[in-house]
């Protein structure tokens, strides 16, 4: 899993170097990585928040996606769209981040007047079975990957970290038999 996480971060860095995205903010959730990737030409914002308490519309662990504009919410993989639903301005919808068994799931808004940032989900379970056999221990790290050279800035609890501070995430198996760590890159 640490190698898989490194591969994802390397891919996001390459996208910044190639100027596909000006910034990708990576959040290390229990069973997936969430990357909020913004293109310099994005016209509006697809916001998100993790659902901590179940409601009539959302289950605990879902992601609530919020629209800044009247648009179509597209969900799919990097190369095909699975579904499209109309989301009005200031509207919200909850999604299961592990609903589709894809290496990368992409959510974004699209309309005649423009498009948004992309919310990208990378499941950690390489078998794509709902990430049920490995997980990341709770953490509050974020890694921003920026243009022009894939520069990295690390945050803990929203506060910037200096380069001398280590940021280690523990990766565990649900059966308790395996444990390893992943160190967030400093540069």
NORNOR-V405103 format. One line per field, one symbol per residue. ss: DSSP state (H for helix, E for strand, L for the rest). phi: phi as a letter, one per 30 degrees, with the letter a starting at -180 (. if undefined). psi: psi as a letter, one per 30 degrees, with the letter a starting at -180 (. if undefined). A space follows every 10 residues. Layout:
ss->???
phi->???
psi->???
This chain:
ss->LHHHHHHHHH HHHHHHHLLL LLEEEEEELL LEEEEEEELL LLLELEEEEE LLLLLLLLLL LLEEEEELLL EEEEEELLLL EEEEEEELLL LEEEELLLLL LLLLEEEEEE ELLEEEEEEE EEELLLLLLL LLLEEELLLL EEEEEELLLL EEEEEELLEE LLLLLLLEEE EEELLLLLEE EEELLLL
phi->.edddedddd ddddddddid bdabccccde caccccccdd cecbccdaad dcbdbdcbce jdcccbccad acccbacdba ccabbdbdei dbbcbddcdc cbdbcbcacb adclbcdccc ccdddddhci hccbacdeab dbbccbdcbi ebbcbbiice cdddcdbccc cbcddidbab bbcddcb
psi->eeeeeeeeee eeeeeeegge kfkkkkkile glkkkjkkkf gkeakjllkk jfkkaefklk flkjkkkflj lkjkkaaffl kelkkkjlkg llkkkjfgek ilekkkklkk lffalalkjk kjkfjffhhg hffllkkklh kkjkkllfgh kkkkkjgfkk klffkkjkkk klkffgfkkl lkkkkf.
